[in-house]
Amino acid sequence: RKRRVQSQRLLYHCIEVSQLRDVGLFHRAAVADEFFKLGPESSHLSWVV
């Protein structure tokens, strides 16, 4: 029984991590889009992403 709880917890953790990763990718895309709108002069800021 204890092992089952552990595996469930691990599953939830994996779901949380994957969701965070999706949010991170979305945020990165948004930031990159903003830099693209600003133009070439902002390209030196791309390391922030």
Secondary structure, 3 states (H helix, E strand, C coil): CHHHHHHHHHHHHHHHHHHHHHHHHHHHHHHHHHHHHHCHHHHHHHHHC
